[in-house]
């Protein structure tokens, strides 16, 4: 059933080379009914990107001023009419069937939110490691009921910038039933520089990918992280201390 709206944020030029892969994966997902593509109001390259992937009536472009991710996502959520929505940053790539898998898991767990696990890739999109995702999922791996996202929007005042997703997780801990789908549903791209590069968790991911990019060590890092992920799979997230 196609009842999920994808909210894609591509507010900077850094997403441009990666956006076609992101959008192609999303429109190939059988659960997607609509795609809201958030871009900066002064963007001059989006038509070229859309032309490269071909026409798709489900894609709607939302031009807006450059704001923190939480503010951009909040604005996009106002336009969602489907029962469910899912976020994706313009440089990340969903794995095959992501939202269809999450929808089935939501029904099975009677959950209002389903997160997925993720790979780590280098800037070129090569798989380098598997993340544990024991405490909370990357925002690009979220799927949540639209009504609840509208009721509990992101906080994006200055003190929350960069941690809007973490703050939302804490704020909704007791009011939204969250489930973890222990499947690898996202390829999270670790870029040399992005808006989140200075967050401690993102810096750790960058170090892992850098190590995994070295000859010989690469396969060892991937195998080790895959094994760690396998033994830590769960249908729920571990408590995260604030």
C-alpha positions, 0 to 999 in steps of 0.5 A: 500500500502506497501511503507514505510521503517522503520528505527529502531535504537538499538545502545545500549544493553539497547534496547535488551530486548525490540527490539523483541516487537518493531520489531514484531509490525513493521513487522505486520504493513501493510504499511511496505515494508522494515525495516532497523535495525541500530545496533552497529558494535560490536553487538553480540546479534542481531542474537539471537533477530532476531531468536526469531521473525522468518525470515522476508526478509524485515529486513536488518541489518545495522552495524555502529559505535556508533554515536549520533541518528541524525548521525545514522538516516542520514546514514540509510536514505541513504539506503531508496528506498521507497517513505516514511520512519518512525523512531522507537527507538528499545525500543518503540512499534508502535500501530496496523496499524500505518503507514497505518493510517498515509499514509491515513492521509497524503493523506487526508491532502496533507502532506509530514510529519505525526506525531502520538500521543503516550501513555507513558509506564513504562519499562515493557511496561505497559500503564501508561499515555497518552501524549498531543503531542501538539507541536511536535511528538516523533521521533518514531511517525514520518512518512516523505517523503524520498526525503525530509528527504534526502534533510533536514537531522538531524544536529548532531554536538555536540551542537545539540546532544539530540535535533536533532529532535527539531532542524530539526522541526525548520529548516523545519518549512517553507519548509515541510508541517506537519500534526498531526494525532490525533490518539494514534499510539505509545507506548513510553517506559520510561526507568530508564535510556536511552540516552535521560533521561536527556532531560527536556521533557523526565524527565517530562515523567519519573515523570508522569510514576513514579506517575502513577505506584503507587497503586490507583493513576495509574488509576487516572493519566491515566484517567486524561491524557487521558481526557486532550489528548482528548480535545487537539486533533488536525490535526495540531501542535501548534507553538513551540517557539525556 
